[in-house]
């Protein structure tokens, strides 16, 4: 299985994007997926992208 996501907060509330990123990372771990999330939080926006997949031995 492969999961990819992109989060862009816009100027509304970057803290919500950070919270969502953390929840998605926990969910990926819960499903045993390995990968990374990259991005940053700035004063007026946040932007993240993640790519996760099951390990090759499970495919």
mmJSON file of the N, C-alpha and C atoms, coordinates in Angstrom:
{"data_MODEL":{"atom_site":{
"group_PDB":["ATOM","ATOM","ATOM","ATOM","ATOM","ATOM","ATOM","ATOM","ATOM","ATOM","ATOM","ATOM","ATOM","ATOM","ATOM","ATOM","ATOM","ATOM","ATOM","ATOM","ATOM","ATOM","ATOM","ATOM","ATOM","ATOM","ATOM","ATOM","ATOM","ATOM","ATOM","ATOM","ATOM","ATOM","ATOM","ATOM","ATOM","ATOM","ATOM","ATOM","ATOM","ATOM","ATOM","ATOM","ATOM","ATOM","ATOM","ATOM","ATOM","ATOM","ATOM","ATOM","ATOM","ATOM","ATOM","ATOM","ATOM","ATOM","ATOM","ATOM","ATOM","ATOM","ATOM","ATOM","ATOM","ATOM","ATOM","ATOM","ATOM","ATOM","ATOM","ATOM","ATOM","ATOM","ATOM","ATOM","ATOM","ATOM","ATOM","ATOM","ATOM","ATOM","ATOM","ATOM","ATOM","ATOM","ATOM","ATOM","ATOM","ATOM","ATOM","ATOM","ATOM","ATOM","ATOM","ATOM","ATOM","ATOM","ATOM","ATOM","ATOM","ATOM","ATOM","ATOM","ATOM","ATOM","ATOM","ATOM","ATOM","ATOM","ATOM","ATOM","ATOM","ATOM","ATOM","ATOM","ATOM","ATOM","ATOM","ATOM","ATOM","ATOM","ATOM","ATOM","ATOM","ATOM","ATOM","ATOM","ATOM","ATOM","ATOM","ATOM","ATOM","ATOM","ATOM","ATOM","ATOM","ATOM","ATOM","ATOM","ATOM","ATOM","ATOM","ATOM","ATOM","ATOM","ATOM","ATOM","ATOM","ATOM","ATOM","ATOM","ATOM","ATOM","ATOM","ATOM","ATOM","ATOM","ATOM","ATOM","ATOM","ATOM","ATOM","ATOM","ATOM","ATOM","ATOM","ATOM","ATOM","ATOM","ATOM","ATOM","ATOM","ATOM","ATOM","ATOM","ATOM"],
"id":[1,2,3,4,5,6,7,8,9,10,11,12,13,14,15,16,17,18,19,20,21,22,23,24,25,26,27,28,29,30,31,32,33,34,35,36,37,38,39,40,41,42,43,44,45,46,47,48,49,50,51,52,53,54,55,56,57,58,59,60,61,62,63,64,65,66,67,68,69,70,71,72,73,74,75,76,77,78,79,80,81,82,83,84,85,86,87,88,89,90,91,92,93,94,95,96,97,98,99,100,101,102,103,104,105,106,107,108,109,110,111,112,113,114,115,116,117,118,119,120,121,122,123,124,125,126,127,128,129,130,131,132,133,134,135,136,137,138,139,140,141,142,143,144,145,146,147,148,149,150,151,152,153,154,155,156,157,158,159,160,161,162,163,164,165,166,167,168,169,170,171,172,173,174,175,176,177],
"type_symbol":["N","C","C","N","C","C","N","C","C","N","C","C","N","C","C","N","C","C","N","C","C","N","C","C","N","C","C","N","C","C","N","C","C","N","C","C","N","C","C","N","C","C","N","C","C","N","C","C","N","C","C","N","C","C","N","C","C","N","C","C","N","C","C","N","C","C","N","C","C","N","C","C","N","C","C","N","C","C","N","C","C","N","C","C","N","C","C","N","C","C","N","C","C","N","C","C","N","C","C","N","C","C","N","C","C","N","C","C","N","C","C","N","C","C","N","C","C","N","C","C","N","C","C","N","C","C","N","C","C","N","C","C","N","C","C","N","C","C","N","C","C","N","C","C","N","C","C","N","C","C","N","C","C","N","C","C","N","C","C","N","C","C","N","C","C","N","C","C","N","C","C","N","C","C","N","C","C"],
"label_atom_id":["N","CA","C","N","CA","C","N","CA","C","N","CA","C","N","CA","C","N","CA","C","N","CA","C","N","CA","C","N","CA","C","N","CA","C","N","CA","C","N","CA","C","N","CA","C","N","CA","C","N","CA","C","N","CA","C","N","CA","C","N","CA","C","N","CA","C","N","CA","C","N","CA","C","N","CA","C","N","CA","C","N","CA","C","N","CA","C","N","CA","C","N","CA","C","N","CA","C","N","CA","C","N","CA","C","N","CA","C","N","CA","C","N","CA","C","N","CA","C","N","CA","C","N","CA","C","N","CA","C","N","CA","C","N","CA","C","N","CA","C","N","CA","C","N","CA","C","N","CA","C","N","CA","C","N","CA","C","N","CA","C","N","CA","C","N","CA","C","N","CA","C","N","CA","C","N","CA","C","N","CA","C","N","CA","C","N","CA","C","N","CA","C","N","CA","C","N","CA","C","N","CA","C","N","CA","C"],
"label_alt_id":[null,null,null,null,null,null,null,null,null,null,null,null,null,null,null,null,null,null,null,null,null,null,null,null,null,null,null,null,null,null,null,null,null,null,null,null,null,null,null,null,null,null,null,null,null,null,null,null,null,null,null,null,null,null,null,null,null,null,null,null,null,null,null,null,null,null,null,null,null,null,null,null,null,null,null,null,null,null,null,null,null,null,null,null,null,null,null,null,null,null,null,null,null,null,null,null,null,null,null,null,null,null,null,null,null,null,null,null,null,null,null,null,null,null,null,null,null,null,null,null,null,null,null,null,null,null,null,null,null,null,null,null,null,null,null,null,null,null,null,null,null,null,null,null,null,null,null,null,null,null,null,null,null,null,null,null,null,null,null,null,null,null,null,null,null,null,null,null,null,null,null,null,null,null,null,null,null],
"label_comp_id":["UNK","UNK","UNK","UNK","UNK","UNK","UNK","UNK","UNK","UNK","UNK","UNK","UNK","UNK","UNK","UNK","UNK","UNK","UNK","UNK","UNK","UNK","UNK","UNK","UNK","UNK","UNK","UNK","UNK","UNK","UNK","UNK","UNK","UNK","UNK","UNK","UNK","UNK","UNK","UNK","UNK","UNK","UNK","UNK","UNK","UNK","UNK","UNK","UNK","UNK","UNK","UNK","UNK","UNK","UNK","UNK","UNK","UNK","UNK","UNK","UNK","UNK","UNK","UNK","UNK","UNK","UNK","UNK","UNK","UNK","UNK","UNK","UNK","UNK","UNK","UNK","UNK","UNK","UNK","UNK","UNK","UNK","UNK","UNK","UNK","UNK","UNK","UNK","UNK","UNK","UNK","UNK","UNK","UNK","UNK","UNK","UNK","UNK","UNK","UNK","UNK","UNK","UNK","UNK","UNK","UNK","UNK","UNK","UNK","UNK","UNK","UNK","UNK","UNK","UNK","UNK","UNK","UNK","UNK","UNK","UNK","UNK","UNK","UNK","UNK","UNK","UNK","UNK","UNK","UNK","UNK","UNK","UNK","UNK","UNK","UNK","UNK","UNK","UNK","UNK","UNK","UNK","UNK","UNK","UNK","UNK","UNK","UNK","UNK","UNK","UNK","UNK","UNK","UNK","UNK","UNK","UNK","UNK","UNK","UNK","UNK","UNK","UNK","UNK","UNK","UNK","UNK","UNK","UNK","UNK","UNK","UNK","UNK","UNK","UNK","UNK","UNK"],
"label_asym_id":["A","A","A","A","A","A","A","A","A","A","A","A","A","A","A","A","A","A","A","A","A","A","A","A","A","A","A","A","A","A","A","A","A","A","A","A","A","A","A","A","A","A","A","A","A","A","A","A","A","A","A","A","A","A","A","A","A","A","A","A","A","A","A","A","A","A","A","A","A","A","A","A","A","A","A","A","A","A","A","A","A","A","A","A","A","A","A","A","A","A","A","A","A","A","A","A","A","A","A","A","A","A","A","A","A","A","A","A","A","A","A","A","A","A","A","A","A","A","A","A","A","A","A","A","A","A","A","A","A","A","A","A","A","A","A","A","A","A","A","A","A","A","A","A","A","A","A","A","A","A","A","A","A","A","A","A","A","A","A","A","A","A","A","A","A","A","A","A","A","A","A","A","A","A","A","A","A"],
"label_entity_id":["1","1","1","1","1","1","1","1","1","1","1","1","1","1","1","1","1","1","1","1","1","1","1","1","1","1","1","1","1","1","1","1","1","1","1","1","1","1","1","1","1","1","1","1","1","1","1","1","1","1","1","1","1","1","1","1","1","1","1","1","1","1","1","1","1","1","1","1","1","1","1","1","1","1","1","1","1","1","1","1","1","1","1","1","1","1","1","1","1","1","1","1","1","1","1","1","1","1","1","1","1","1","1","1","1","1","1","1","1","1","1","1","1","1","1","1","1","1","1","1","1","1","1","1","1","1","1","1","1","1","1","1","1","1","1","1","1","1","1","1","1","1","1","1","1","1","1","1","1","1","1","1","1","1","1","1","1","1","1","1","1","1","1","1","1","1","1","1","1","1","1","1","1","1","1","1","1"],
"label_seq_id":[1,1,1,2,2,2,3,3,3,4,4,4,5,5,5,6,6,6,7,7,7,8,8,8,9,9,9,10,10,10,11,11,11,12,12,12,13,13,13,14,14,14,15,15,15,16,16,16,17,17,17,18,18,18,19,19,19,20,20,20,21,21,21,22,22,22,23,23,23,24,24,24,25,25,25,26,26,26,27,27,27,28,28,28,29,29,29,30,30,30,31,31,31,32,32,32,33,33,33,34,34,34,35,35,35,36,36,36,37,37,37,38,38,38,39,39,39,40,40,40,41,41,41,42,42,42,43,43,43,44,44,44,45,45,45,46,46,46,47,47,47,48,48,48,49,49,49,50,50,50,51,51,51,52,52,52,53,53,53,54,54,54,55,55,55,56,56,56,57,57,57,58,58,58,59,59,59],
"pdbx_PDB_ins_code":[null,null,null,null,null,null,null,null,null,null,null,null,null,null,null,null,null,null,null,null,null,null,null,null,null,null,null,null,null,null,null,null,null,null,null,null,null,null,null,null,null,null,null,null,null,null,null,null,null,null,null,null,null,null,null,null,null,null,null,null,null,null,null,null,null,null,null,null,null,null,null,null,null,null,null,null,null,null,null,null,null,null,null,null,null,null,null,null,null,null,null,null,null,null,null,null,null,null,null,null,null,null,null,null,null,null,null,null,null,null,null,null,null,null,null,null,null,null,null,null,null,null,null,null,null,null,null,null,null,null,null,null,null,null,null,null,null,null,null,null,null,null,null,null,null,null,null,null,null,null,null,null,null,null,null,null,null,null,null,null,null,null,null,null,null,null,null,null,null,null,null,null,null,null,null,null,null],
"Cartn_x":[0.853,0.0,0.896,0.431,1.165,0.184,0.594,-0.221,0.62,0.053,0.72,-0.278,0.214,-0.67,0.053,-0.746,-0.256,-1.184,-0.614,-1.381,-0.863,-1.744,-1.409,-2.451,-2.031,-2.989,-3.538,-2.792,-3.202,-3.031,-3.554,-3.336,-4.265,-5.235,-6.255,-5.702,-5.16,-4.676,-3.633,-2.357,-1.318,-1.263,-1.736,-1.719,-2.597,-3.7,-4.559,-3.816,-3.037,-2.258,-1.221,-0.609,0.377,-0.305,-1.472,-2.209,-2.607,-3.061,-3.44,-2.231,-1.105,0.128,0.499,0.434,0.788,-0.167,-1.454,-2.433,-2.203,-1.893,-1.627,-0.363,0.671,1.895,1.61,0.802,0.445,-0.367,-1.268,-2.084,-1.223,-0.257,0.637,1.394,1.863,2.574,1.651,0.424,-0.557,-0.798,-0.775,-0.977,0.319,1.416,2.695,3.355,2.99,3.571,4.833,5.802,7.059,7.187,7.764,7.96,8.344,8.135,8.526,7.48,7.488,6.699,7.686,7.577,8.474,7.655,8.251,7.587,7.919,7.23,7.5,6.243,6.302,5.263,5.873,5.166,5.593,4.584,4.808,3.907,2.498,2.362,1.03,0.584,1.372,0.955,1.808,1.328,2.085,1.899,2.925,2.878,3.646,2.994,3.614,3.254,4.132,3.815,4.409,3.685,4.145,3.99,4.862,4.814,5.15,4.228,4.382,3.998,4.608,4.263,4.541,3.91,4.19,5.578,6.198,7.545,7.485,8.581,8.64,8.283,8.631,8.356,6.865,6.063,4.619,3.898,4.528,3.865,3.59],
"Cartn_y":[-1.172,0.0,1.231,2.263,3.536,4.665,5.596,6.761,8.013,8.992,10.285,11.374,12.436,13.541,14.868,15.914,17.286,18.12,18.949,19.847,21.262,22.176,23.595,24.381,25.099,25.767,27.061,27.738,29.082,29.988,31.203,32.144,31.937,31.038,30.905,30.474,29.261,28.764,27.674,28.051,27.039,25.996,26.329,25.368,24.16,24.361,23.238,22.302,22.848,22.023,21.199,21.788,21.072,19.923,20.185,19.147,18.008,18.343,17.324,16.497,17.154,16.444,15.429,15.838,14.945,13.76,13.999,12.906,11.938,12.465,11.597,10.768,11.362,10.611,9.468,9.728,8.686,7.581,7.957,6.986,6.116,6.716,5.946,4.902,5.307,4.394,3.279,3.626,2.648,1.558,1.922,0.968,0.287,0.598,-0.033,0.481,1.683,2.263,3.041,3.009,3.717,4.828,5.943,7.042,8.313,9.43,10.72,11.781,12.796,14.006,15.159,15.99,17.143,18.411,19.505,20.792,21.643,22.77,23.73,24.471,25.007,25.912,27.306,28.241,29.641,30.434,31.714,32.512,32.598,32.583,32.744,31.572,30.513,29.345,28.134,26.978,25.744,24.908,24.183,23.364,22.07,20.934,19.632,18.689,17.749,16.649,15.384,14.297,13.038,11.91,10.941,9.751,8.557,7.612,6.439,5.201,4.073,2.816,1.655,0.533,-0.664,-1.157,-1.895,-2.383,-3.397,-3.566,-4.432,-5.876,-6.349,-7.741,-8.011,-6.956,-7.125,-7.047,-6.472,-6.289,-7.591],
"Cartn_z":[0.0,0.0,0.0,-0.661,-0.704,-0.407,0.448,0.808,0.614,-0.08,-0.251,0.122,0.763,1.119,1.024,0.833,0.815,1.678,2.542,3.41,3.185,2.857,2.728,3.504,4.529,5.405,4.842,4.0,3.634,4.842,4.808,5.901,7.099,6.998,8.04,9.392,9.473,10.752,10.547,10.504,10.295,11.407,12.599,13.714,13.408,12.666,12.285,11.34,10.435,9.51,10.269,11.276,12.088,12.828,13.408,14.127,13.187,11.998,11.023,10.601,10.373,10.008,11.079,12.338,13.44,13.521,13.289,13.31,12.153,10.975,9.827,10.042,10.624,10.907,11.878,12.898,13.858,13.18,12.303,11.581,10.667,9.994,9.129,9.956,11.12,12.005,12.488,12.817,13.292,12.244,10.973,9.892,9.453,10.136,9.831,8.565,8.159,6.951,7.311,6.423,6.632,5.608,6.019,5.088,5.806,5.117,5.671,5.375,6.222,5.997,5.973,4.955,4.828,4.77,5.204,5.13,6.333,6.426,7.495,7.893,9.119,9.612,9.651,9.1,9.102,9.923,10.105,10.938,10.368,9.041,8.456,7.596,7.545,6.766,7.134,6.731,6.896,5.64,5.296,4.092,4.346,4.093,4.31,3.176,2.916,2.013,2.612,2.443,3.001,2.009,2.126,1.29,2.175,2.243,3.092,2.309,2.687,2.031,2.964,2.656,3.425,3.041,3.929,3.633,2.495,1.797,0.614,0.953,2.14,2.498,2.658,2.88,3.022,1.692,0.653,-0.645,-1.343],
"occupancy":[1.0,1.0,1.0,1.0,1.0,1.0,1.0,1.0,1.0,1.0,1.0,1.0,1.0,1.0,1.0,1.0,1.0,1.0,1.0,1.0,1.0,1.0,1.0,1.0,1.0,1.0,1.0,1.0,1.0,1.0,1.0,1.0,1.0,1.0,1.0,1.0,1.0,1.0,1.0,1.0,1.0,1.0,1.0,1.0,1.0,1.0,1.0,1.0,1.0,1.0,1.0,1.0,1.0,1.0,1.0,1.0,1.0,1.0,1.0,1.0,1.0,1.0,1.0,1.0,1.0,1.0,1.0,1.0,1.0,1.0,1.0,1.0,1.0,1.0,1.0,1.0,1.0,1.0,1.0,1.0,1.0,1.0,1.0,1.0,1.0,1.0,1.0,1.0,1.0,1.0,1.0,1.0,1.0,1.0,1.0,1.0,1.0,1.0,1.0,1.0,1.0,1.0,1.0,1.0,1.0,1.0,1.0,1.0,1.0,1.0,1.0,1.0,1.0,1.0,1.0,1.0,1.0,1.0,1.0,1.0,1.0,1.0,1.0,1.0,1.0,1.0,1.0,1.0,1.0,1.0,1.0,1.0,1.0,1.0,1.0,1.0,1.0,1.0,1.0,1.0,1.0,1.0,1.0,1.0,1.0,1.0,1.0,1.0,1.0,1.0,1.0,1.0,1.0,1.0,1.0,1.0,1.0,1.0,1.0,1.0,1.0,1.0,1.0,1.0,1.0,1.0,1.0,1.0,1.0,1.0,1.0,1.0,1.0,1.0,1.0,1.0,1.0],
"B_iso_or_equiv":[0.0,0.0,0.0,0.0,0.0,0.0,0.0,0.0,0.0,0.0,0.0,0.0,0.0,0.0,0.0,0.0,0.0,0.0,0.0,0.0,0.0,0.0,0.0,0.0,0.0,0.0,0.0,0.0,0.0,0.0,0.0,0.0,0.0,0.0,0.0,0.0,0.0,0.0,0.0,0.0,0.0,0.0,0.0,0.0,0.0,0.0,0.0,0.0,0.0,0.0,0.0,0.0,0.0,0.0,0.0,0.0,0.0,0.0,0.0,0.0,0.0,0.0,0.0,0.0,0.0,0.0,0.0,0.0,0.0,0.0,0.0,0.0,0.0,0.0,0.0,0.0,0.0,0.0,0.0,0.0,0.0,0.0,0.0,0.0,0.0,0.0,0.0,0.0,0.0,0.0,0.0,0.0,0.0,0.0,0.0,0.0,0.0,0.0,0.0,0.0,0.0,0.0,0.0,0.0,0.0,0.0,0.0,0.0,0.0,0.0,0.0,0.0,0.0,0.0,0.0,0.0,0.0,0.0,0.0,0.0,0.0,0.0,0.0,0.0,0.0,0.0,0.0,0.0,0.0,0.0,0.0,0.0,0.0,0.0,0.0,0.0,0.0,0.0,0.0,0.0,0.0,0.0,0.0,0.0,0.0,0.0,0.0,0.0,0.0,0.0,0.0,0.0,0.0,0.0,0.0,0.0,0.0,0.0,0.0,0.0,0.0,0.0,0.0,0.0,0.0,0.0,0.0,0.0,0.0,0.0,0.0,0.0,0.0,0.0,0.0,0.0,0.0],
"pdbx_formal_charge":[null,null,null,null,null,null,null,null,null,null,null,null,null,null,null,null,null,null,null,null,null,null,null,null,null,null,null,null,null,null,null,null,null,null,null,null,null,null,null,null,null,null,null,null,null,null,null,null,null,null,null,null,null,null,null,null,null,null,null,null,null,null,null,null,null,null,null,null,null,null,null,null,null,null,null,null,null,null,null,null,null,null,null,null,null,null,null,null,null,null,null,null,null,null,null,null,null,null,null,null,null,null,null,null,null,null,null,null,null,null,null,null,null,null,null,null,null,null,null,null,null,null,null,null,null,null,null,null,null,null,null,null,null,null,null,null,null,null,null,null,null,null,null,null,null,null,null,null,null,null,null,null,null,null,null,null,null,null,null,null,null,null,null,null,null,null,null,null,null,null,null,null,null,null,null,null,null],
"auth_seq_id":[1,1,1,2,2,2,3,3,3,4,4,4,5,5,5,6,6,6,7,7,7,8,8,8,9,9,9,10,10,10,11,11,11,12,12,12,13,13,13,14,14,14,15,15,15,16,16,16,17,17,17,18,18,18,19,19,19,20,20,20,21,21,21,22,22,22,23,23,23,24,24,24,25,25,25,26,26,26,27,27,27,28,28,28,29,29,29,30,30,30,31,31,31,32,32,32,33,33,33,34,34,34,35,35,35,36,36,36,37,37,37,38,38,38,39,39,39,40,40,40,41,41,41,42,42,42,43,43,43,44,44,44,45,45,45,46,46,46,47,47,47,48,48,48,49,49,49,50,50,50,51,51,51,52,52,52,53,53,53,54,54,54,55,55,55,56,56,56,57,57,57,58,58,58,59,59,59],
"auth_comp_id":["UNK","UNK","UNK","UNK","UNK","UNK","UNK","UNK","UNK","UNK","UNK","UNK","UNK","UNK","UNK","UNK","UNK","UNK","UNK","UNK","UNK","UNK","UNK","UNK","UNK","UNK","UNK","UNK","UNK","UNK","UNK","UNK","UNK","UNK","UNK","UNK","UNK","UNK","UNK","UNK","UNK","UNK","UNK","UNK","UNK","UNK","UNK","UNK","UNK","UNK","UNK","UNK","UNK","UNK","UNK","UNK","UNK","UNK","UNK","UNK","UNK","UNK","UNK","UNK","UNK","UNK","UNK","UNK","UNK","UNK","UNK","UNK","UNK","UNK","UNK","UNK","UNK","UNK","UNK","UNK","UNK","UNK","UNK","UNK","UNK","UNK","UNK","UNK","UNK","UNK","UNK","UNK","UNK","UNK","UNK","UNK","UNK","UNK","UNK","UNK","UNK","UNK","UNK","UNK","UNK","UNK","UNK","UNK","UNK","UNK","UNK","UNK","UNK","UNK","UNK","UNK","UNK","UNK","UNK","UNK","UNK","UNK","UNK","UNK","UNK","UNK","UNK","UNK","UNK","UNK","UNK","UNK","UNK","UNK","UNK","UNK","UNK","UNK","UNK","UNK","UNK","UNK","UNK","UNK","UNK","UNK","UNK","UNK","UNK","UNK","UNK","UNK","UNK","UNK","UNK","UNK","UNK","UNK","UNK","UNK","UNK","UNK","UNK","UNK","UNK","UNK","UNK","UNK","UNK","UNK","UNK","UNK","UNK","UNK","UNK","UNK","UNK"],
"auth_asym_id":["A","A","A","A","A","A","A","A","A","A","A","A","A","A","A","A","A","A","A","A","A","A","A","A","A","A","A","A","A","A","A","A","A","A","A","A","A","A","A","A","A","A","A","A","A","A","A","A","A","A","A","A","A","A","A","A","A","A","A","A","A","A","A","A","A","A","A","A","A","A","A","A","A","A","A","A","A","A","A","A","A","A","A","A","A","A","A","A","A","A","A","A","A","A","A","A","A","A","A","A","A","A","A","A","A","A","A","A","A","A","A","A","A","A","A","A","A","A","A","A","A","A","A","A","A","A","A","A","A","A","A","A","A","A","A","A","A","A","A","A","A","A","A","A","A","A","A","A","A","A","A","A","A","A","A","A","A","A","A","A","A","A","A","A","A","A","A","A","A","A","A","A","A","A","A","A","A"],
"auth_atom_id":["N","CA","C","N","CA","C","N","CA","C","N","CA","C","N","CA","C","N","CA","C","N","CA","C","N","CA","C","N","CA","C","N","CA","C","N","CA","C","N","CA","C","N","CA","C","N","CA","C","N","CA","C","N","CA","C","N","CA","C","N","CA","C","N","CA","C","N","CA","C","N","CA","C","N","CA","C","N","CA","C","N","CA","C","N","CA","C","N","CA","C","N","CA","C","N","CA","C","N","CA","C","N","CA","C","N","CA","C","N","CA","C","N","CA","C","N","CA","C","N","CA","C","N","CA","C","N","CA","C","N","CA","C","N","CA","C","N","CA","C","N","CA","C","N","CA","C","N","CA","C","N","CA","C","N","CA","C","N","CA","C","N","CA","C","N","CA","C","N","CA","C","N","CA","C","N","CA","C","N","CA","C","N","CA","C","N","CA","C","N","CA","C","N","CA","C","N","CA","C","N","CA","C","N","CA","C"],
"pdbx_PDB_model_num":[1,1,1,1,1,1,1,1,1,1,1,1,1,1,1,1,1,1,1,1,1,1,1,1,1,1,1,1,1,1,1,1,1,1,1,1,1,1,1,1,1,1,1,1,1,1,1,1,1,1,1,1,1,1,1,1,1,1,1,1,1,1,1,1,1,1,1,1,1,1,1,1,1,1,1,1,1,1,1,1,1,1,1,1,1,1,1,1,1,1,1,1,1,1,1,1,1,1,1,1,1,1,1,1,1,1,1,1,1,1,1,1,1,1,1,1,1,1,1,1,1,1,1,1,1,1,1,1,1,1,1,1,1,1,1,1,1,1,1,1,1,1,1,1,1,1,1,1,1,1,1,1,1,1,1,1,1,1,1,1,1,1,1,1,1,1,1,1,1,1,1,1,1,1,1,1,1]
}}}
